[in-house]
Amino acid sequence: MREPIAVPDASAPAAGERESRTTLVFAALMLVALLASLDQTIVSTARPTIVGDLGGVEHLSWVVTAYLLASTVVTPLYGKFGDLYGRKRVLQTAIVIFPAGSARAAWRGT
């Protein structure tokens, strides 16, 4: 009995294309990690000013709690939006919104 001949799948990417796609994915993941670390750096830098505007160090725990609570609430929303609209589109939107919001805050000056 003859065994069937394996025909290469025309839709499968070539080895070079697969390698370049993997490099692109890792570069995008590094960009996301950079934006997350920038977010933490910005919040840490702004925290003393926020606490000072609220009236003193005794309000520091409220500032930290508010930030963590906001992050906790937004995380499941990102997951739901990812399910509805696609994770790639949600991630790309977040990557556009973060620098735009940061630039707007920088130009505002207060």
Protein Blocks (a to p, Z undefined) as FASTA:
>chain_A
ZZddddddfkbccfklmmmmmmmmmmmmmmmmmmmmmmmmmmmmmmmmmmmmnopaklmm
mmmmmmmmmmmmmmmmmmmmmmmnopklmmmmmmmmmmmmmmmmmmnoZZ
